[in-house]
Amino acid sequence: METAAAREQNPGAEETAAGDASARRVEYFDADFAWEDVAAARREKCIGDEAPPVLDEQDVALRTDEEKLAESWESFYAAHANKFFKSRSYLAKAFPALAKAGSDEDRPTATLGELGCGTGAAVLPLLKEIPQLVAQTVDVSPSAIEALQRGAAAAGLGPDRLTAGVCDIVRDPLPMAPGSLDFGLLVFTLSAISPTHHCRVLRALATALRPGGLMCFRDYGLFDMVQTRCKTRLGENWYIKQDGVQCYFFSVEYLEALFASLGPEVSMHRVECKYVTVRNVNRKTGQNIDRVFLNAVFQRAAPSDVSSPSPCDK
């Protein structure tokens, strides 16, 4: 098994770029070790007797106030937006359907909608790599959107390829029209909001997908190394990280149930839902850094004739 020590660049990243001096290509690693092994080793510390105690309801409410969280994200990006954020250049390999965008003769271009786009670490490399792709993105932070727009301009991506705007996906309606998207993209976004909002946010983006459109999801997986380091626990698999940002760690079962709960009007079929395991190596200490992510693709089905309320609406 090849480890990150043999790969070029950043041993703390999920995947790294590799190649010779004349050309760089992205190598994608998604099964460096068995998830069951790390689950057995970390279960007690994450969900068993060794897990941190859950805060009381009052403390949880104080730490998850949505208005304060939005202000925290703006403060973060206002201070760091001009700094380098590692490009997620692996996404076209994690989601091969994206790389085929626009290959259908009847649909020469494809539209992607991303929630929580930040400064563009996900959408910009996709737009550069896939010329048939256009994107509509939102983030809660005005500073992040401004940085994204600067990055797009520097890359020669005009408004015909990318539109970006400020939107609090927890409290505001999405700007994407119903049925307008070929792809929805959630990359380390849903984990940063309260699980009480997961269903509603997911349903809003699913509604913007056309029938046959694909939802591409990438986030922290259950028993990731980060989960073992979190000391402040808000609920089941739900924490406050050391940087003060809340973080949820997804299981396959939770995510599948979440998509199943969206209701018949936005019925989503599972294409893929799996743990991705990536072993990086700290070059200084030689220590293995075993990361767990959840990678999933769900496809929107044709509208159902059955009309019943979704659990998201309750």
C-alpha positions in Angstrom: 0.0 0.0 0.0 1.3 3.4 -1.0 1.3 5.9 1.8 1.2 9.7 1.7 4.9 9.8 2.5 5.5 8.6 -1.1 3.1 11.2 -2.5 4.0 14.7 -3.4 3.0 17.6 -1.1 1.1 18.2 2.1 0.9 15.1 4.2 -2.1 16.4 6.1 -4.3 16.6 3.0 -6.9 14.1 1.9 -5.4 13.4 -1.5 -2.3 14.9 -3.0 -1.0 15.8 -6.5 1.7 13.7 -8.0 3.7 13.9 -11.2 6.9 14.7 -12.9 8.4 18.1 -13.5 6.6 18.6 -16.8 3.1 17.7 -15.8 1.1 17.2 -12.6 -1.8 14.8 -12.3 -4.1 14.2 -9.4 -3.8 10.8 -7.8 -6.9 9.7 -5.9 -6.7 7.4 -2.9 -9.9 6.2 -1.2 -9.2 2.8 0.4 -5.8 2.9 2.2 -7.1 0.8 5.1 -10.3 -0.9 6.2 -12.9 1.3 7.9 -13.8 -1.6 10.1 -10.3 -1.6 11.6 -10.3 2.1 12.6 -13.9 1.8 13.8 -12.9 -1.0 16.2 -9.9 1.0 17.4 -11.7 4.3 17.9 -15.3 3.2 18.9 -14.9 3.6 22.6 -13.2 7.0 22.4 -15.8 8.3 20.0 -19.2 6.8 21.0 -18.4 4.5 23.9 -17.6 5.0 27.6 -14.5 7.1 26.8 -16.4 9.6 24.7 -16.6 13.2 26.1 -19.9 13.9 28.0 -22.7 15.7 26.1 -23.2 19.3 27.1 -26.5 20.2 28.6 -29.3 21.7 26.4 -28.6 25.3 27.5 -24.9 25.1 26.6 -25.7 23.4 23.3 -28.1 26.2 22.4 -25.6 28.9 23.3 -22.9 27.3 21.2 -25.1 26.7 18.1 -26.8 30.0 17.8 -27.1 30.4 14.0 -26.6 34.2 14.0 -23.5 34.0 16.0 -22.2 31.1 13.9 -22.7 33.2 10.7 -20.8 36.0 12.3 -18.0 33.6 13.2 -17.6 32.4 9.7 -17.5 36.0 8.4 -14.8 36.9 11.0 -12.8 33.8 9.9 -12.9 34.6 6.2 -12.3 38.3 6.8 -9.1 37.4 8.6 -8.0 34.5 6.3 -9.7 35.0 2.9 -6.4 36.2 1.3 -4.5 33.1 2.5 -4.1 29.9 0.6 -6.8 27.3 0.9 -5.8 23.9 -0.5 -7.5 23.2 -3.8 -9.7 20.2 -3.8 -8.4 19.0 -7.1 -9.5 15.4 -6.5 -13.2 16.0 -6.8 -13.5 15.2 -10.5 -12.1 11.8 -9.6 -14.2 11.4 -6.5 -17.3 12.1 -8.6 -16.5 10.8 -12.2 -20.0 12.0 -13.4 -18.8 15.6 -13.0 -15.9 15.0 -15.4 -18.5 13.9 -18.0 -20.6 17.0 -17.7 -21.7 18.3 -21.0 -20.9 15.1 -22.9 -24.6 14.6 -23.7 -25.4 16.0 -27.2 -28.8 17.2 -25.9 -27.1 19.0 -22.9 -23.8 20.6 -24.1 -23.4 22.3 -20.7 -24.1 21.3 -17.2 -25.0 23.5 -14.2 -23.7 22.8 -10.7 -24.9 24.4 -7.5 -22.7 24.5 -4.5 -23.7 25.4 -0.9 -21.0 26.6 1.4 -18.5 27.3 -1.3 -16.0 29.3 0.8 -13.3 30.9 -1.3 -13.7 28.3 -4.1 -11.4 25.4 -3.1 -13.9 23.0 -4.7 -15.7 24.9 -7.5 -12.7 26.7 -9.1 -10.7 23.5 -9.9 -13.8 21.9 -11.3 -14.5 24.8 -13.6 -10.9 24.9 -14.8 -10.9 21.2 -15.5 -14.4 20.9 -17.0 -15.1 23.6 -19.6 -18.6 22.4 -20.1 -19.5 23.1 -16.5 -21.1 26.3 -15.2 -21.7 27.0 -11.5 -23.9 28.9 -9.1 -22.5 29.0 -5.6 -23.4 30.5 -2.2 -21.7 31.1 1.2 -22.7 32.7 4.4 -19.6 34.9 4.4 -19.4 38.1 2.2 -15.6 38.0 2.6 -15.5 34.4 1.2 -17.6 35.4 -1.8 -15.4 38.4 -2.5 -12.3 36.1 -2.4 -14.0 33.6 -4.7 -14.8 36.3 -7.2 -11.2 37.5 -7.2 -10.0 33.9 -7.7 -12.5 33.4 -10.6 -11.4 36.6 -12.3 -7.7 35.6 -11.9 -8.5 32.2 -13.5 -10.3 33.9 -16.4 -13.7 32.6 -15.3 -16.4 35.2 -16.1 -20.1 35.4 -15.0 -21.0 33.1 -17.9 -19.2 30.3 -15.9 -19.7 31.3 -12.3 -22.1 33.3 -10.2 -21.6 33.6 -6.5 -23.7 35.2 -3.8 -24.2 35.5 -0.1 -26.8 33.2 1.4 -27.3 31.7 4.9 -28.4 28.2 3.9 -29.9 27.6 7.3 -32.1 30.7 7.4 -32.5 31.9 3.8 -34.1 30.5 0.7 -31.7 29.2 -1.9 -31.2 31.3 -5.1 -31.2 28.3 -7.3 -34.5 27.8 -9.2 -36.3 24.5 -8.7 -35.2 21.9 -11.3 -32.4 24.1 -12.6 -29.3 22.1 -11.6 -27.6 19.1 -13.1 -25.4 18.7 -10.0 -25.6 19.7 -6.4 -22.3 19.9 -4.4 -21.9 19.7 -0.7 -18.2 19.5 0.3 -17.6 19.7 4.1 -20.7 21.9 4.4 -23.4 19.9 6.1 -21.0 18.9 8.9 -20.7 22.6 9.9 -24.4 23.1 10.6 -26.6 21.7 13.3 -28.0 18.3 12.5 -31.5 19.7 13.2 -31.1 21.6 9.9 -29.5 18.8 7.8 -32.8 17.5 6.3 -34.2 20.9 5.4 -30.9 22.1 3.8 -30.5 18.9 1.9 -34.1 19.0 0.7 -33.7 22.6 -0.5 -30.7 21.7 -2.7 -32.4 18.5 -3.9 -35.4 20.6 -5.0 -33.1 22.6 -7.2 -31.9 19.5 -9.0 -33.6 18.4 -12.2 -35.0 14.9 -12.4 -32.0 12.7 -13.1 -29.6 15.3 -11.5 -26.9 14.1 -9.1 -26.2 15.2 -5.6 -22.4 14.9 -4.8 -21.6 14.8 -1.1 -18.2 14.7 0.7 -17.7 15.2 4.4 -16.2 13.9 7.6 -16.9 10.2 8.2 -17.6 8.4 11.5 -14.4 7.7 13.4 -12.3 10.2 11.5 -9.1 11.1 13.4 -10.6 14.6 14.0 -13.4 13.1 16.0 -11.0 11.5 18.4 -9.5 14.9 19.1 -12.8 16.8 19.8 -13.4 17.4 23.5 -16.7 19.3 23.4 -19.6 17.1 22.5 -23.0 18.5 21.5 -24.8 15.3 20.8 -24.4 12.0 18.9 -21.4 12.4 16.5 -21.7 16.2 16.9 -19.0 18.3 18.4 -17.3 21.7 18.6 -13.8 21.5 17.1 -10.8 23.2 18.6 -11.2 26.1 16.2 -14.7 26.7 17.6 -16.6 25.4 14.5 -19.2 22.8 15.1 -18.6 19.5 13.3 -20.8 16.5 12.6 -19.3 13.1 11.7 -21.4 11.2 9.2 -22.2 7.4 9.1 -23.3 5.7 6.0 -26.6 4.8 7.8 -27.3 8.3 8.9 -26.8 9.8 5.4 -28.8 7.2 3.7 -31.7 7.7 6.2 -31.4 11.5 5.7 -31.8 11.2 1.9 -34.7 8.7 2.4 -36.5 11.3 4.6 -36.7 14.0 2.0 -40.1 13.0 0.8 -41.6 11.8 -2.5 -41.5 15.1 -4.2 -37.7 15.0 -4.2 -37.1 11.3 -4.0 -33.4 10.5 -4.2 -31.9 7.2 -5.2 -28.6 6.0 -3.9 -25.8 5.7 -6.5 -22.9 5.5 -4.0 -22.5 6.0 -0.3 -19.2 4.8 1.2 -16.5 5.5 3.6 -13.2 6.8 2.1 -10.1 6.0 4.1 -6.9 7.9 3.5 -3.6 7.3 5.3 -1.3 10.2 5.5 2.1 10.1 7.2 3.6 12.9 9.3 7.0 13.1 7.7 8.6 14.5 10.8 7.4 11.9 13.3 6.6 9.0 11.0 3.1 8.8 12.6 0.2 7.5 10.5 -2.7 10.0 10.2 -5.7 7.9 9.3 -8.6 10.0 7.9 -12.1 8.9 7.3 -14.5 10.7 5.0 -17.9 9.9 3.6 -18.3 10.1 -0.2 -21.8 9.8 -1.7 -23.8 10.3 -4.9 -27.6 10.3 -4.9 -29.8 10.8 -8.0 -33.1 12.6 -8.1 -35.9 10.5 -9.3 -38.8 11.6 -11.5 -41.5 13.5 -9.5 -43.9 11.2 -7.7 -47.6 11.4 -8.1 -47.9 10.7 -4.4 -48.2 13.8 -2.2 -47.3 13.4 1.4 -45.4 15.7 3.8 -41.7 15.2 4.2 -40.3 14.8 7.8 -38.2 17.9 6.9 -41.3 20.0 7.0 -42.3 19.0 10.5 
